[in-house]
Each structure stands twice: as C-alpha cells, then as structure tokens.
Amino acid sequence: MSGTQGKAYKLISEELPAFERRAGISEYDGLLNEFVKGKAATVRVDYPDKSTKALMAALRSRVKKRSLKVKVAMRKGKIYLTRA
C-alpha cells in the first residue's frame, strides 16, 4: 500500500491558525440581562432548542460567572429565574 490508498483520512501540512478569543459573551447573557432589567420577581424560561438540563447548567454557570443576584430553579421539568 502506498500513499493514502485505503485510508479514510489524510494528513495535510499546514500552519496552525491564531487562536481567536471570544469576548466572554454567552448566548444566555441577553436573556439574563432582560430578566435583571425587568420588574418580574420570577419568570419561566422557554428555550425550545435546548434540553432542560443543558439550559439549567448553562444559566447557572453564567449567573455565577457574572455574580448576578439571580437563582435558577427547576420545577416539574421547567426552568425558572428568580431574584435572589
């Protein structure tokens, strides 16, 4: 066997591109900002494209990272934000 015959891959010599850092903004920041600026004490979050567990983990992570006075809770399979 010579070359890449029979292989499902090939190796290409190439320079490593520079790493581009994100600005530290999450797709959930807009949702959290809207809640913090609003007047409601508690809201239910409806985010159909995300699983409940993934959404819960992501929101808790952003709340903690941003040191927001917000609690994230799950009741009967639904996610709620409430002011702490």
N, C-alpha and C positions, 0 to 999 in steps of 0.2 A: 504494500500500500504506500503510495507516495502522495505528498501534499495533504489536502483536506478531503480526499475521497473517502466516503463512508462515515464522515463525521457530521454531527448535527450542528456544529459550531465552527467558527474560525476566529483566529486572533488577529487583531489589526493594530499595528504600531501607531500610536497617536499620543500627543501631549495631553496631560491632564488639564481640563479647563479650570479656571479660577473659581473658587467657591463663592457663591453669591449669598450673602446673609439676608434673611428676611427682616423686615423692620420690627419684628416682635408683635405683629398684629395677627390676631386669630379671626377666623370666620365668625366666632361667637361674640366678639367684642361689640359689634353693633347691637346685638340682642341684649347683652348686659348693659350697655350704655343707655339703651331705650328704657330698660326697667329702672335703672338708677335715677334717670331724669324724670320718670313718670311719677304719678301720685299713688298708684295702687300699692297696697301693702303686700299682696300676694297675687301671683299670676301663674297660670298653667302654660307651659311651653309646648307648642305643637310644632314639631320639626319632622315632617314625614320622611325625609330622605335618610335619617339616621336611626340606628337602633337605640332603644331606650337606655341600655347600659352604656353604650358608647357616648351618647349625649350627656348622660349623668356624669361620667368620668371627665369628659372634656369641660363641661361647665364648672365642675368643682375645681379642676386644675386652673382654669382662667380666673376664677374668683380668688383662689389662694394666691396665685402669682401677682394679681393686681391689688391684693389686700382690700377687697371690697367688703362692705358690711352687708353681705347677701348670703343667705343659706339656700342650698339646693336640696330638695327633698323629693322622694318618690313615694307616691301613694297609689295603690291599685294600678300599677303599671304606667302611671302618668308622672311627668316631671313638673315640679313647681319651684318657683323662685319666691323667696320671702325676705323681707327686710330683717336684718339681724339686730 
